[in-house]
Structure formats: C-alpha cells, structure tokens
Amino acid sequence: MYNLDIKPEQTLFDHNGGFNPEPGSLVELQAFAELQKGFARQFELFFPDNHAPKTIVVIPSLSLDQEVLAKVTGAMHYEERLLCLLMLLRMPRANVIYVSSVPIDPVIIDYYLHLLPGITGYHARERLTLISCYDSSPVPLTEKILQRPRLIERIRRSIPPDHVAHIACFNTTALERSLAVRLKIPIYGCDPSVIYLGTKSGSRRAFMKAGVRIPPGAENLKTYDDIVHAVAGLKDMYPDLKKAVIKLNDGFSGDGNAILKYPENLCSKELFDWVHNNLDKSIIPVAKDLTIETFLQKFELMEGIVEAFVEGDVKVSPSVQARINPRGEVDIISTHDQVLGGESGQVFEGAHFPANPAYRTEIAILSKCIAEELKEQGALGRFSIDFISVKENDTWIHYAIEINLRKGGTTHPFLMLQFLTDGHYNEATGIFETPNKQQLYYFASDNVQNDAYKGITPQDLIDIAMFHGLHFDGAAQRGVMFHMIGALSQYGKMGIVCIGSSSEEAFQLYTKTINILNAETAAKQKN
C-alpha cells in the first residue's frame, strides 16, 4: 500500500468543478487514499440501512489485457454480467447508475427490473440511470469513460446531492483509480497498489504465506529462459510429471494458460536441451487462435508462472468466493464446483453451487486463512480462490491455484440468488437457506453457446422462456434466469442461472432449457 500521511481535516478536492490530476501522480494517489478512507465511514453508517439514500455507480469494465480478452467470444457483452447489481434497486432509496460501452437493449433492462421482489418496475426505473459511451472498440470501458470528460460530468450530475456514492466494478486497476478520483467517489474494491496479489505469481506467494498447499512450480518468471529453466527443473525434481502449465500473470478464464507435454525417457541434460529448443514449438495455448509467438510475447510483458499439471483419477476444480469489507471483516460467501472445458480442461464453463459436501467446509477453511493474509496486505471487496482437488485413498487433497481479485463467473449467479430470495449462505454448513429455511442450489454457466442460437433476439429469448415456463418463479423460488443476453443474436452465446431445491433439480432445469433452445432452433441446425 501507499505510505501517504493524510490527516482527517485535510482534503485534496476543491468540490467546485473538475479535479483531474495526472494519472499515477502523487496527487492522484493521495486523493484516492482520501476517498478510500472516507469509504470505511460510509460503509458503517449507510450500508446497514436499506432505506438510506445512496447511489451505486456500476462500471462493468473488463480492464484486462485486450489481446487475450479478444479471444473470448462476445467479450464486450461480459459487461452485462454486472446487471445483477440492478437488484440493488430493491432498496427504495437507492439509485443505480450503470455505464456501458454500447446501449443495452431496453428489453434486457426490463427483464431484470421485472425480477425485483417487492418493488414495481416503474419505481425502480425512476432510480436507474443508463449511460453509454456508444463505443464498441476493443478498449476497456473505463478507458473509454476517461476519454470523455462530458460523460464523466453526466455521471457526477446523476448522483443526487443528498446521496453517498461509491463505484462497483469488475476489477480495479489504475484506470478505475483515475475514474474514482475524477468522480470524487470511492471504489468498493482493492487499491491498485495491491493488484499483484491477484496475479498468478502473487497468488502463489499469498498461498505460501497462508500455509496452503500449492502445486510445485515457480513464480515471477520474466523471460523465455526463465520458463525453460522452470519447466525443465520441474521434470527433474518430479520425474513422473507428464505435463506443465505455463500461466500469464493476468490471464482470464483460463485463456492465459498454455500446456506443455513432456517427452519421455530423456536425461536431465537432454531434457533441458529439448525444452530450450522446442518450447516455442510445443506449448499449446488454451485460448483459441492465440499463437505460441503471441503467448510468449505476452509472457515477457506480463510475466508469469510455471506449475505442475495436477493429475488424478478423481479430480475436481472447486472455488470459494470471499469478501473483505471496509471494517476488515472476512466473510466466506459461497463455494462452487467449477465445470472446466476446452481441449486442456482449463477454460471456465460453469459451476454448481454449493460445492460437494465432502470437501466444501475444508476449502472454506483454507480460503479463510488465505483471505486473512490478503486482508493483512490491504485487499478489499469480493474475490474468489480456485483450487484443484484430488481424491487419494478416500481423502481429498486440495491445491490452491489462483486468486481472482475481482468479480468473476460465480459472482453474478450468487448475487442473483441472494437478491431474488433474500436468503443467506451459512458458512458453517456451506448451505444457502431462504428465510423460510428452504435450501436452494443452482447450476450456472457463462458459456452457453451454439451457432444455431445466432439470430435469437432478447425478445425471442424471453418469449421462449415465458412460453415454456422457464422464467424464475418467486413463489416457488425455482426457475431460470438469463444473462449476457445481448451476445446471443450475434454470437449464439449467453449465460444462464438455474435455481432448484437440489443440485439435481438445478441441473435438470439447465438440461431442460438447452433442450428447449435446441428444439426451437432445430430447423436451423439441420441446415
């Protein structure tokens, strides 16, 4: 963290017009630190009161490497994942300002507002401000906003003068810090100074400090030769190792990874020579259409790690969501069993909630230790921790893999479940319960994709859901919710959350939905 001495009576803001310090300058860092200190008081006074006047400015920018992100189909529509935060409008004095790269179809907005329990769509719509950059270029949304001073001023004017306000975003980088300072409101998220904790290298360091098992490997690698030495050294230390994983520090959804399969029957010297001469030909990037050359160039820019590929006859990939609030309290929010796909089994495709009862309390305990370490280093807000778990002799062995110091693929589904049902997650049991003690489960995916779905508009999708009785039923507290709907017509891709009273029922709803969509597009699939 920054070592900035700001006294309570000091302020760097003039409160009378623009305040645009140079990005990354000491003045900006001081201003941001001042805002974040004030946020702790805002959290204590206003967050517990559902009737307090407050404004949440949602900036769903994926401020990640755009070249890697471009390999994700329909990447810009991932901005729609944070539409789940429209559920905050259930608080009758809360306003939401939602900024996006391009306008969001009103049908999609109406779809979310219709889900609000206890609030009419009209009442919620009056407290919602939608702002668009009208810019579909492959640039992070926050960067687009910073390029538009008048748009920033529109956001500021949209915050009522009697409201406290903060920014909710996907991840926090120097771009989000600059925007917070220009808007003069804090962020519920990490200071960019601790962003290293969310890299692959930073994750390994945090796991080691927390005393949590990790795969054998090496971090903070910078060059091609670093990779060669790490890959060869792993095989030398673990002769039975079959594969290694090379990861970019800031990879996204598995698309920053590459796999190397070791040749057999080579001595140490032969192995090193083979790796040195063949690494740039033999690794397989996970991201589609990402060449080895580009991957290695990205590695030298981002740096990264090498890890042993964890093998196992019975192997799963659970994750844990956690939160550190401004008071320094650590909460375990949820556990999930991730569904990974792609040729290498590295790409996030979906998740079951909650995780398997055989190990969900174990990974929650491990995650609590990791979260406490992150708190000591200044982390704030929601994040997730990914594991690989292998069953050996009826015992589960858990390897911590990475920290996603941001919102992610499991954030939206859990928030929707929480907002729709007013239930809570019991950290001790790992079960989600509604106020009437009903236990709920879900299966969620960000990657429902079929070329036959191309051409289905948001209106079409909602009509299909209504006709077949898929829509979430608040009385029964079961059903299906869709997200990233804007990507469907162009890319044949969307997200889905299927809620049921058991894990089996939730997945059956998912299967039913896919079968219905396939039937509705059967004629197109035949052609």
N, C-alpha and C positions, 0 to 999 in steps of 0.2 A: 504494500500500500504506500501511498504518498505520505511523506512526513511533512505535513502542512500545518502550521500553527495558526488556526483561525479562532479568534475569540468570539463568544456568543454575541457581543454587541457590534461586531464588525459585519459589514455587508459589502459585497463587490458589485451589487446590482443597483442600477440607478432608478429602476421602477418607472422610468419616464421615457420609454422609447426602446429602440433596439440595443442589444448588447451582444456584440459579435467579436469576441476575442479570437485571436489566431488559433486555429485548431492545434492542439497539443502544447500550447504555450502555458507558461506557469500561471498566467491569469485565468485561463480556462480550467486548469486543474484545480486551482483554488476555488473558483466559482462552483465547480461540480462538487467538490468536497463540502462546501457550504450547503448546497442543495440536499445532499445525501444526509448530512447531519440533521437537517430540519425534517427529513422524511421519517426518522425514528419517532419524533414527537407526533407527526401527522398520523402515523400508524397507531400509536397508543390512544390518541384522542378520538379519531374518526372511524377507523376500520371496524371496531366492535359495534358501532351504531349503524344499523341498516337504514335509519332514517336521516342520517347526516348528509348534508349537501356536499357532493363530491363528484369529480369528473375524472374519468379514466381515458387517457389518450392512448389508443391502441396503434402501435407501429409494428405491423407483422413482417418487417423486413428480414429476409434471409441474408444477413450480412456475412456471407461466406465467400470462398473463392468461386468466382463466377464461371470459370472454365470447367471446374469439376462439377459445379451445380448444374451447368448446362447439359450434363449427361443424364440428369434426372428428368424424365418425361413430364412435361407440363409444369416445370419448376415454378413459374410465376404464380400459378394458381395455388401453390402452397401458402400464399398469403391468406387464403380463405380459411385456413385451419383455425386461426385465432378468432373467427366469427363466433366461436363458442363463448367468447367474452361478452357478446351481446346479452347473454343470460344475466349479466350484472344489472341489467335494466329492471330485473325483478325488484330491486331496491327502489322504492317510489321516488326518491330524491336524487338518484344517481343519474349522471349524464355519461354517455359514451361518445367519444369522437374516434371514428375509425378511418384511417388513412390507407389508401391502396394505390398501386401503380396505375391501374385502369379501373373504370367504374365497375361496380359489382351489380349484376342483374337484380332489379327490384324484386323479382320472384324469389331469389335466394334470400334476400333480406326478410321478406315476408315469411318465408319458410321458418327462419329462426325465431322471429318475433311471435309466430303462432305457437311456438313451443313453450313460451314463457308461462309458468304457473302463477295464477293469481293476479296477473296484470293484463289489461287489454292491449291489443296490438297498437291501437291509436295512442294510448298513454305512453307506451314505450317509444313509439316512433317520434313523438314530440321531443323526446330527450336524447335522440340519436342524431348525430351529425356525421354524414358521409362525405369524405373529401378525397378526390382523386388527383393524381399527378398527370393523368392522360399520357402516360409514357410506358410503353411496353418493352423498352430496350433492356438488354441483359445487364442491368446495373442495380445494385442493392437499392431498395426502396428508400432507405434513409438518406442515401447519397442524392437521390432524385429530389427529396424534400429540401435538403440543404442547398441545392442549386436553385431553389425557388423561394426567395425572401417573401414574396407576397403570399405564398401558400402558408409559410410559417406564421405570418401575421394573421391569416384567416384562422389558423388553429388557435392562436392566442386569443383572438376575439371571440371564439366559440366557447371559451371557458367562462362561465358566469362569475362575476366578481366576488360573490359570496361563497364560492366553492374552493375547497382544497383540491389539488390535482396531482396526478402522477402519470408516468408513462409505463405502459405494459408492452413489452416487445419480445420477439422470438429469441434473440441473443443480444448481448451488449458488447459493442466494440467502440473504438474511438469515434466512429460516426455517430453512434447513439449518444455518446457523451457530449459531442458538439451540439447535437439537436436539443438535448436536455438543457444545456446552458442557454441556447438561443430562446427556447421556450420558457426558461426560468422555472422549470418544474423538475422534480427528481424522477429517478427510474427505480422501479421495483426489480432490481437485478444487480448483477455483480459490477463493481468498478472494473473498467477495462484493465486496470493495473494488475488484476489477478487472473486475467484471461488465460494465462499459462496453465492454470490448474485444470482447465477444460481441454487441453491438448492431450494427445496420446502420451507424450513424454511427461507432462505434468501429472497426468492420471497415475502413471506408474510410480512416480515419486510420492504422491499422496497415499497410494495404497501401501507402499513400503513403510511410510511413516505411521500409518494406522495399524500396521502389523497384519495386513490381509494378504493372503496368498495370491500371487500373480504368475502367469506363465514365464518360463525362462526367456530372457531376452535382453535387449539393450535399448536405451533411450538417448535422446539428444544427439541423434546422428545427423550429420550435415552433408556429407559428400558420398559420391559413388564408392570410394574406397572404404568409407565407414560402413556402408551397407555390406560390402564384400567381407570385411573382417567380422562383422556381427553374424552374418549368415553362415560363414564357414566355421566360426567359433562355436556357434550353437550345435552344429552337427558333430564337431569334435568333442564337445562336452557330453552330448546326448546321442550316441551312435545310432540308436534305434529311431531317431527322429526322421519322419518321412517328408514333412513339409514345413516351410517357414512362411510367416505372414509379414509383409512389409507394409507399414501404415504411414500415410501422411499425417502430420500433427493435427491438421484441421480438416480431416476427411469428414464426409457427411453421409450417413445412412449406409455405410459400408463401401461407398463408391470411391473412397480414398485409399482403398487397400489393394494389394497385389499379392499373388500366391507364387511361391517357388517350390517346385517338387525336386527333392534331392536325387541325384543319380546314385546308383548302388555300387558297392564294392570298390570304393576309392579310399586310398590312404589320405592322411591329413594334407600332405603336400599336394597330391593330385587333386584333392577336393578344392583346396584354395585356388589352385590354378584354374580348375574348371569353373568355379564361381566367378573368378575375376574375368575370365574370357567369355562367359556365357550368360551372366546375369542380365545384360542388356538385350538378350535374345529370348531368355527362357521364362522370365516372370510373366504372369498373366494378370493384368489389371482387372479388377472387378467391374469397374464402370464400363458400360458398352461404349465402343468407339473411342475409348481413351487409349492412345498408343503408348507403348513402352517408353518411347522417347519423351513424350509429354509428361508421363508419370514421373520419370526420373528428373526432368526439369523442375516439376512441381516439388519434388522431394528436396532439391537443393534450395528452393525458395522458402519452403515451409519448415524443412527439417522433419524428423520423424523417428520411428522406432522399428525394430525387428523383434518379432516374438515367435516362439514355437507354436506351430499349429496344434492345438489341443485335440488329441484323438480320444475315442471312447466308443464302446459298443452301445452304451446308453448315454447320450449326450444331449443336453438341453441348453437354452440360452435365456435365462430369466433376467429381468431387470427390476430395479427398485426406483420409484420416484420419491424424492425427499424435498424438504423446504427448510430454509433458514430465514426466519423473519427478522425485522429490524431490531427486535429485542434480544436477538441471539438465541432464540428458542429453535430447537431442531425437531422437526416432525417427519415421520415416515408416512407418506401419503398413500402409497399403493405398491403392489408387486404385480408383475406380469410375467407370463411365459411368452417370449417372442417367437414369432414364426419367421425364419430366415430362408431366403431363396437365392436364386441365381445359380450359376454353374458351380460356384465355390461355396455356396451356403453362407455368404457374407452380407447379403442385402436384406434390410428390414422390410418385411412384407405385411406383418400384422402382429396381433398379440391377444392372448387370453388373459382375462382378469377374473379373479386373482391368480397368482401363481400356484403351482402344485402344493397341496398341504404338506407333502413330505419334506419340503425344504423352505417354504416361504418365510417362516419365522427365522430360520437360520440366515437367509440372505438379508432380512430386515435388520437383524442384529449387527451383521457385518457392515451394512450400509450406515447404520447409526454411528459406528466407530469412524467410518470414512467421513461422514458429514461433520462430526465433531472436529476432525482435523481440518476440513475445509473452512469451518467457522473460525478456527484459530487463525487461518490465513486470510480472512476477510471476505469469504464468499457470502452471497445474499441471494435469496429468491429460490425459485424452483430449479431442480436439476435431476438428472437420472444417472444411475450407475448400472452398467451392463456387466453380466457375469457369463462365464461358460461353466456349466456344472456337469460333472461326470460321475456316474454311479459305479462304485467299485466295492464288491463284496457287501452289498446292501447298505453301503454308506455313500452319501453324496459329498463329493469333493468340489469346492467352489473356487474358481479362479476369477478374480476381478479383472475386467478387460479395459473398460474406459469410463470416463466421466463425461457426460454431456451437460456442460454448464450452461444450459439453456432449456427452453421448452423443446418438446420433441414429439415423436409419433404417438406416445402414450399420454401426452398432456391433454389434448383435445377430448379423447374419449372419456377420461376420468372426470374432467370438468363438466362435460355434458351430463354424465350420470349423476354427479353431485348436485348440479343446479336443477335438474329435472325432478329429482326425487327428494331433495332436501335431506338425504341420508348422510352417513359418515362412515369412514373407514376405521375399524377397530385395530389398532396397531398390535395389540396383544394376540388377537386371534387371526389377523390377516383377512377378516371378512368385512364386506360392506353391508350395512344394515340401514333400512329406512326407519323413520320414526315409529312405525307400527311393527318393527322387528322383522320385516321381510328381508331375506338375504337376496342380493342381486349379483349377477355375473354378466360379463359381456365378452364378445369377440369383436375386435376392431381391426380395420386394415386401411392403410393409405394407398393401397396399390391394387384396387380392383380395376383390372384393365383388360379390354377386349376390343380389337379393331371393329368388331361388329357393333359396338356401342357408339361409335362415332356417328354424329348426327342427332343423337338424343339430346334435346334441349333441356334446360332446367324445368320448363313447363311440362315436357313429356315425362321426365323422371317422376315428378311429383304426381302427375296423373296416374302413372303406372303404380306408384306406391299406394295411392288412395284406393284405386280400383281393386287391388289385390289385398288390401288390409294390412299392409306392411308398416304403416305410419305408427310412430310411438304413441301408445295409449296411456295417458296419465293415470287413469283409474286402475288399469290392470298393472301398470308400471312394467310394461314389456313392449318390445317392438323395435323398429329400425329407424335410425337417423343417418342421413347422408351428409357428407361434407366434401369440399373441393369440387362442388357440382359444376363450377364454371369450366373445369377442364374436360368435362365429359364429351361435349359435342365435337371439339376439335381433336382430342387425343384418345377418346374412348376410355378415359380414366377418371376415377373418383375415389372418395373414401367412404367408409361405412362403419357404423357402430350398431351392434345387435345386442340388445339387453334382454336377459331372461332370468328366470328364477333358479337356474342351474347352468353350469358350464355347458352341458349337453344341449339344453334348450337354446342357449345363446348361439351356439354353433349351428344348430338346426335352422335357426332363423337366417343365418348367413347363407347356408346352403340353399334354403328356400328362395331367398332373394336372388341369388345368382341364377338359379333355375328359371325363375320368372323372367329375369332380364334376357336370358338366353332364348327363352321361348318367344319373347316379344321381338327379338331380332333374328329369329330363326331363318326367315326368308333371306335376309341379308347375308347370313353366314353361309347359306347354300350357294349364293352367287359368288 
